Amino acid sequence: MLFDNKPPNPVYATLDEMNSALAEIQDEIQRNGNDEDIISTDSEDLHRHGYSEWSSSNPETLPVAVAYPRSTEEVSIIARICHNYRIPIIPYSGGSSLEGNFSAPFGGVSIDFAYMDKIIKFNQEDMDIVVQPSIGWQDLNSQLLDMGSRLFFPIDPGPNAKIGGMVGTNCSGTNAVRYGTMKDWVLNLTIVLADGSVIKTRRRPRKSSAGYNLNGLFVGSEGTLGIVTEATLKLAVIPEEFSVAVVTFPSIRDAAAAAAGVMQNGIPVAAMEIMDEVQMKVVNLGGATAPRVWKEEPTLFFKFSGTKQSVAENVSRVQAITSANKGSNFEFAKDEREQKLLWSARKESLWSMLALRKGNEEVWSTDVAVPFSRLAELIEISKKEMDDLGLFASILGHIGDGNFHESIMYNRQDPAEREKVERCVKNMVRRAIDMDGTCTGEHAIGWGKKEALEWEVGPETLAVMRQLKHALDPRWIMNPGKIMDLA
Amino acid sequence: MLFDNKPPNPVYATLDEMNSALAEIQDEIQRNGNDEDIISTDSEDLHRHGYSEWSSSNPETLPVAVAYPRSTEEVSIIARICHNYRIPIIPYSGGSSLEGNFSAPFGGVSIDFAYMDKIIKFNQEDMDIVVQPSIGWQDLNSQLLDMGSRLFFPIDPGPNAKIGGMVGTNCSGTNAVRYGTMKDWVLNLTIVLADGSVIKTRRRPRKSSAGYNLNGLFVGSEGTLGIVTEATLKLAVIPEEFSVAVVTFPSIRDAAAAAAGVMQNGIPVAAMEIMDEVQMKVVNLGGATAPRVWKEEPTLFFKFSGTKQSVAENVSRVQAITSANKGSNFEFAKDEREQKLLWSARKESLWSMLALRKGNEEVWSTDVAVPFSRLAELIEISKKEMDDLGLFASILGHIGDGNFHESIMYNRQDPAEREKVERCVKNMVRRAIDMDGTCTGEHAIGWGKKEALEWEVGPETLAVMRQLKHALDPRWIMNPGKIMDLA
């Protein structure tokens, strides 16, 4: 094959070289007019940037330094000097990823965008907005509301996620069934390449067929091809009416059948989520919607949005389909407050589960996606295997996209228990791939799922990805150890 | 910059080597069990595969041979041998592209997928379908109807377009404002790479964040990175109700303002097209909807779809907005037949214009896209400059995407006239780029717009594209001379 010859393994800077590089960065940034000390080597800071309690796995190593740039130009300086010295650079924004995506397996410099969290330009008439990487999606939407705009950014991953990481992982969330994923909302990106040169993927047309779709390539590349320092995002119009409802089912299979019916009838629900009985229990325990208590049964959550009339129409069509699939107890959130609470109980389900941990417990949370027709079977088998572990474990997911999450609580001090959980998770991933699915619908590969990516696409396709990586980052300094390994 | 060092210009096979290669291809394919003569060197065949009367420009050269493979394996054999001999290979399906996209500026082998036009597998429950590159989108939809399916493929470029070319150009059409563009409907691709190795971009999940988004990169790459031999496409549910209406306006600016109002209110129209008074005249002259005659004024065409109730609601919201923007004569197609005729009159507008040609006349047809807020201004200035040419010329477009087409009829035997038209088109493209737009919203770069791509993205971004090209096609045999040049 064309790409059989792998390039040699990268050699990274020694600690001495690393220190020279950091001094050089600080010096050049000061000469450039910024007197702040942008480099931190504080040990807590390093830990926070190299380890994540959310992540299914973490390497043993930490970054050697954290840089806090204030501009694209400063990121460019950092990249250029790190390129000269062969030092890994790892972008960091919200830190809420789940597969060790921002970990530092080869040390290097974590670039934290904390100070680059602004709206640069709001083009209201064009329905787009230019932002920096560390603005959170929730914050972005609050600011849009505060400006009196009727527009919003519809991609809704975990509450703490920020635009930089959302681009990196091609994230999505509950709104994806209606609005698609991150890649569908990026008009252009400003990117610092491995050697510090800066490019813009394109201008601001809503649609384009001009040359390679660099947006499509960089979104989801987890900072391994370049570092995003600015993004122009499309915005959507806030619907005038919302409604939230839950329906329970005797089994996950019935719930999945109902969900398939909704999709196959083309009903434009705003969101459609599945939660098993354990996850419903977590919502009740969390108490967000107290005093109301939800039935602890397999449940579909629906969000409807549109005009008053279209919401009413979609609700009645969905009610008919769920009833025909053994759904019962179709209950609406009774007012806007309860809608928000209920939806945020769903959004914060991982938090709620983490809040239930005791002692040395951790939560292993992962996601897969498969074609609709296989979803019920996959969930059933996986849930059975998970239940057999005898641990506290739940399933929930974006069922309209064939995407679901498994969360298992286990004792990290117990290697046998960890191994058991790991096997269970890997079996689910294998099964999803065998069903023509993917090892991750929205969390991305990171450090934790590299092996699964090779199962999924095979060595030839992985070799093409590696070839692209090597073309743009010949020294392998951009977030190395993520998505794929060289050797 | 990282990519300053351009690789040396490619050296292609001599005519002798070319003949050896063709014999070798034919021989290996026969040994592989196919006794057909898959290679043609018939001069009419070569002309049809190297020259297009639709295209704004054509190189002087033609392919040296046309190959008609029957399978991915045969395409792989052709690519492998052409790679060994350094012979350009150029994919061909519908042949309806407009920028010389399938021309053969360096000779080589045109690969015509005429015999690879089948549905491979219809996954009804999963709402997806696996097809070969030479199935047309209209044929695909007819076959789905014949199978009794309620699903359809919603991307609607020119009537003759086929899936292979549609992937190549990341095409779209009138449905894009509702359904997006080609890249949004591709689940996976089977691709023959430069050296004949075969990869599949991914499996069939509706959504994935696993590794680089190769679908996003290959869609729109015009066969310059690899050749698509199979595609799995998402399908949508056919709406239960349709309605088509036209509204006229005193000026293009008023029509554009009304269209902006529809977008900014988030009304889910199924399509929204603008046609100037000249294009309306072309529709009347074409006679498709005779005896009905449409007003020859700036006009918005709307398509509505959904449930009966939601169509009625959207129609009344759009009527309110168009009235508030000086729209008048809101007229509906009176039945399904007239809806279809009217919509096909719009779809076949370029055909209708070509049908009006006399003697040596040709039509220069091109497209650009800009952010909404600049569209009215761009159309006004461009239309004025076009009218000043004193030629038969029209404007029409997908206004909801900020995308429009300019078509100018001119005498190709008159170099001064051609030059004048070319200057006018280039001015429009320049203006679109200056307004933060793109040199092509849906026709792609091909042979004709390489200079414009460099204006649009700049030399650094183009260098990144060139680097990606070189990484996957080091001998530059994949549709060379398209999108970018090496030197």
Interface residues (C-beta under 8 A of the other chain):
Chain A: M1 L2 N123 E125 D126 M127 D128 T169 N170 C171 S172 A176 G180 T181 K183 D184 L193 A194 D195 S197 V198 I199 K200 T201 R202 R203 R204 P205 R206 K207 S208 S209 A210 G211 Y212 N213 L214 N215 G216 L217 V219 G220 S221 L225 A236 V237 I238 P239 A260 M263 Q264 N265 G266 T307 Q309 S310 E313 A369 V370 P371 F372 S373 D401 G402 N403 I433 D436 G437 T438 C439 T440 G441 E442 H443 A444 I445 K449 A452 L453 E456 V457 G458 E460 T461 L462 V464 M465 Q467 L468 K469 H470 A471 L472 P474 I483 M484
Chain B: M1 L2 N123 E125 D126 M127 D128 T169 N170 C171 S172 A176 G180 T181 K183 D184 L193 A194 D195 S197 V198 I199 K200 T201 R202 R203 R204 P205 R206 K207 S208 S209 A210 G211 Y212 N213 L214 N215 G216 L217 V219 G220 S221 L225 A236 V237 I238 P239 A260 M263 Q264 N265 G266 T307 Q309 S310 E313 A369 V370 P371 F372 S373 D401 G402 N403 I433 D436 G437 T438 C439 T440 G441 E442 H443 A444 I445 K449 A452 L453 E456 V457 G458 E460 T461 L462 V464 M465 Q467 L468 K469 H470 A471 L472 P474 I483 M484
